[in-house]
Amino acid sequence: MKAIFAIVKRLIASNTISFIITALVVLCATSSGDVVLSNGNYTWLLAVLTPFFFVFYDFKKLMHLGTSKKDYFIGCLICYGFLAFCISLVNTVIHLLIDPLYSAQTVINMMDVCKWTKNGIVVAGLQQMFFLLLVMIFLHVLLSMQSHWYGWLTDAVFVAIICVFTPFAPLRAILAGFFQIIMLNGNAVLHICICLLLSASLSLGGLMVLKRKTL
């Protein structure tokens, strides 16, 4: 556990650039018009940036320090869970305390768009946290595969799905239904269970990819 705790501290410390970029965007982002996106939603940028640093920067550094791949991956998962909680907390606080101050504009927060807030703000925060956790794990696994042929194949499959499913209404409905389940889902229990199930499945896949990953 001491080794994993040390890895977690190093991962968080090495993610400073992601924190700075996200903070600058949240503080400096401005929008014109009657309907604007909540600045709190820009905190989601941290969930997108973090896996890039963990995969492309921290992996090599930690392997050279003698860290085991298993400890590295567990450390990443702990960091993702912690960051998902922090991002969700910050966005929820901004949604509750800051968004109402913009009386001249209609402020849209993704928590409302995704129908999470209809379950109460606490449950909405949990739904947001588990969704962000899923996003980070998905990106981590996808990025980890990029040096292998199956990573390129996965990229090609995603591009093909977008190109093929988008133009045709029946296929587009299937794609929309998928996002309805993992993101635009007002059923809190179903949404959280699906996010956890997908996160667990991706984590197992991530371990398999990591075993084959080399420096």
C-alpha positions as CSV (number, residue, x, y, z in Angstrom):
1,M,0.0,0.0,0.0
2,K,2.9,2.4,0.7
3,A,4.1,1.9,-2.9
4,I,0.7,2.6,-4.3
5,F,0.3,5.7,-2.1
6,A,3.6,7.0,-3.3
7,I,2.6,6.4,-6.9
8,V,-0.7,8.3,-6.3
9,K,1.2,11.3,-4.9
10,R,3.6,11.3,-7.8
11,L,0.8,11.1,-10.3
12,I,-1.1,13.9,-8.8
13,A,2.0,16.1,-8.5
14,S,3.0,15.4,-12.1
15,N,-0.5,16.5,-13.3
16,T,0.1,20.1,-12.4
17,I,-0.1,21.3,-16.0
18,S,-3.6,19.8,-16.3
19,F,-4.7,21.6,-13.1
20,I,-3.3,24.9,-14.3
21,I,-4.9,24.7,-17.8
22,T,-8.2,23.7,-16.4
23,A,-8.2,26.4,-13.7
24,L,-7.3,29.1,-16.3
25,V,-10.1,27.9,-18.6
26,V,-12.7,27.9,-15.8
27,L,-11.7,31.3,-14.6
28,C,-11.2,33.0,-18.0
29,A,-13.9,31.4,-20.1
30,T,-16.6,33.9,-21.1
31,S,-19.6,33.6,-23.3
32,S,-21.9,36.1,-25.0
33,G,-25.6,35.7,-25.6
34,D,-28.7,34.9,-23.6
35,V,-27.8,31.2,-23.1
36,V,-24.3,30.3,-21.9
37,L,-22.5,27.2,-20.7
38,S,-21.7,27.2,-17.0
39,N,-18.0,27.8,-16.2
40,G,-18.2,24.8,-13.9
41,N,-18.5,22.4,-16.9
42,Y,-15.0,23.5,-18.0
43,T,-13.7,21.5,-15.0
44,W,-14.5,18.4,-17.1
45,L,-11.4,19.4,-19.1
46,L,-9.3,18.0,-16.3
47,A,-10.8,14.6,-16.8
48,V,-9.8,14.7,-20.5
49,L,-6.3,16.0,-20.0
50,T,-5.2,13.8,-17.1
51,P,-5.1,10.4,-18.9
52,F,-2.7,11.9,-21.5
53,F,-0.1,12.7,-18.8
54,F,-0.6,9.5,-16.9
55,V,-0.1,7.4,-20.1
56,F,2.4,9.3,-22.1
57,Y,4.5,10.9,-19.3
58,D,4.1,9.1,-16.0
59,F,4.2,5.5,-17.2
60,K,7.8,5.7,-18.5
61,K,9.0,7.7,-15.5
62,L,7.5,5.2,-13.0
63,M,8.7,2.2,-14.9
64,H,12.2,3.5,-14.8
65,L,11.9,3.9,-11.0
66,G,11.1,0.2,-10.7
67,T,7.3,0.5,-10.2
68,S,5.3,-2.6,-11.1
69,K,2.7,-2.2,-13.8
70,K,0.0,-3.4,-11.5
71,D,0.8,-0.8,-8.8
72,Y,1.0,1.9,-11.5
73,F,-2.5,1.0,-12.9
74,I,-4.0,0.8,-9.4
75,G,-2.5,4.1,-8.6
76,C,-4.0,5.6,-11.8
77,L,-7.5,4.2,-10.9
78,I,-7.3,5.7,-7.4
79,C,-6.3,9.1,-8.9
80,Y,-9.1,8.9,-11.4
81,G,-11.6,8.2,-8.6
82,F,-10.2,11.1,-6.5
83,L,-10.2,13.5,-9.4
84,A,-13.7,12.5,-10.5
85,F,-14.9,13.3,-7.0
86,C,-13.1,16.7,-6.9
87,I,-14.3,17.7,-10.4
88,S,-17.9,16.7,-9.6
89,L,-17.7,18.6,-6.3
90,V,-16.4,21.8,-7.8
91,N,-18.9,21.8,-10.7
92,T,-21.7,21.1,-8.3
93,V,-20.7,24.0,-6.0
94,I,-20.4,26.3,-9.0
95,H,-23.8,25.2,-10.2
96,L,-25.4,25.9,-6.9
97,L,-23.7,29.1,-5.8
98,I,-22.3,30.9,-8.9
99,D,-24.6,30.0,-11.8
100,P,-27.6,31.7,-10.2
101,L,-25.7,35.0,-10.0
102,Y,-25.9,35.4,-13.8
103,S,-29.5,36.8,-13.7
104,A,-29.2,38.4,-17.1
105,Q,-28.3,35.1,-18.8
106,T,-29.6,31.6,-18.8
107,V,-26.8,29.4,-17.6
108,I,-26.8,25.8,-18.7
109,N,-25.0,23.2,-16.8
110,M,-24.4,19.7,-18.2
111,M,-25.8,18.3,-14.9
112,D,-29.2,19.7,-16.0
113,V,-28.8,18.7,-19.7
114,C,-28.0,15.1,-18.7
115,K,-31.1,15.0,-16.4
116,W,-29.1,14.2,-13.4
117,T,-30.3,17.1,-11.2
118,K,-33.9,15.8,-11.3
119,N,-32.7,13.2,-8.7
120,G,-31.5,15.8,-6.3
121,I,-28.1,17.6,-6.2
122,V,-26.3,14.9,-4.2
123,V,-27.3,12.1,-6.4
124,A,-26.6,14.3,-9.5
125,G,-23.1,14.8,-8.1
126,L,-22.6,11.0,-7.8
127,Q,-23.8,10.4,-11.3
128,Q,-21.4,13.1,-12.6
129,M,-18.6,11.5,-10.6
130,F,-19.1,8.0,-11.9
131,F,-19.5,9.3,-15.5
132,L,-16.2,11.2,-15.3
133,L,-14.5,8.2,-13.8
134,L,-15.7,6.2,-16.9
135,V,-14.4,8.8,-19.2
136,M,-11.0,8.9,-17.7
137,I,-10.6,5.1,-17.6
138,F,-11.8,4.9,-21.2
139,L,-9.3,7.5,-22.4
140,H,-6.5,5.8,-20.3
141,V,-7.2,2.4,-22.0
142,L,-7.6,3.9,-25.4
143,L,-4.3,5.9,-25.2
144,S,-2.5,2.9,-23.8
145,M,-3.3,0.9,-26.9
146,Q,-2.0,3.4,-29.4
147,S,1.4,1.8,-29.7
148,H,-0.1,-1.5,-30.7
149,W,-2.0,-2.7,-33.8
150,Y,-5.2,-3.3,-31.9
151,G,-5.1,0.4,-30.8
152,W,-5.1,1.5,-34.4
153,L,-7.8,-1.0,-35.2
154,T,-9.9,0.4,-32.3
155,D,-9.4,4.0,-33.6
156,A,-10.5,2.8,-37.1
157,V,-13.6,1.2,-35.6
158,F,-14.6,4.3,-33.8
159,V,-14.1,6.5,-36.9
160,A,-16.1,3.9,-38.9
161,I,-19.0,4.0,-36.4
162,I,-19.2,7.8,-36.5
163,C,-19.0,7.9,-40.3
164,V,-21.5,5.0,-40.9
165,F,-23.9,5.5,-38.0
166,T,-24.3,9.3,-38.3
167,P,-25.8,9.6,-41.8
168,F,-28.5,6.9,-41.4
169,A,-31.4,7.6,-39.1
170,P,-31.8,4.0,-37.7
171,L,-28.1,3.7,-37.0
172,R,-28.0,7.2,-35.6
173,A,-30.8,6.3,-33.2
174,I,-28.7,3.4,-31.9
175,L,-25.8,5.7,-31.4
176,A,-28.0,8.2,-29.7
177,G,-29.5,5.5,-27.5
178,F,-26.0,4.5,-26.3
179,F,-25.2,8.0,-25.2
180,Q,-28.7,8.2,-23.7
181,I,-27.7,5.3,-21.4
182,I,-24.2,6.3,-20.4
183,M,-24.7,10.1,-20.2
184,L,-28.2,11.5,-20.8
185,N,-29.7,9.2,-18.2
186,G,-32.1,10.4,-15.5
187,N,-32.4,7.0,-13.9
188,A,-29.7,7.3,-11.3
189,V,-29.4,3.7,-10.3
190,L,-29.3,2.5,-13.9
191,H,-26.8,5.2,-14.9
192,I,-24.4,4.6,-12.0
193,C,-24.6,0.8,-12.4
194,I,-23.8,1.1,-16.1
195,C,-20.9,3.5,-15.5
196,L,-19.4,1.2,-12.8
197,L,-19.9,-1.9,-15.0
198,L,-18.2,-0.3,-18.0
199,S,-15.5,1.2,-15.8
200,A,-14.7,-2.3,-14.3
201,S,-14.7,-3.9,-17.8
202,L,-12.4,-1.3,-19.2
203,S,-10.1,-1.6,-16.2
204,L,-9.8,-5.3,-16.8
205,G,-9.1,-4.6,-20.5
206,G,-6.6,-1.9,-19.4
207,L,-4.7,-4.5,-17.3
208,M,-4.4,-6.8,-20.2
209,V,-3.1,-4.0,-22.5
210,L,-0.7,-2.9,-19.8
211,K,0.9,-6.4,-19.5
212,R,1.9,-6.1,-23.2
213,K,3.0,-2.5,-23.0
214,T,6.7,-1.8,-23.2
215,L,8.9,1.2,-22.8
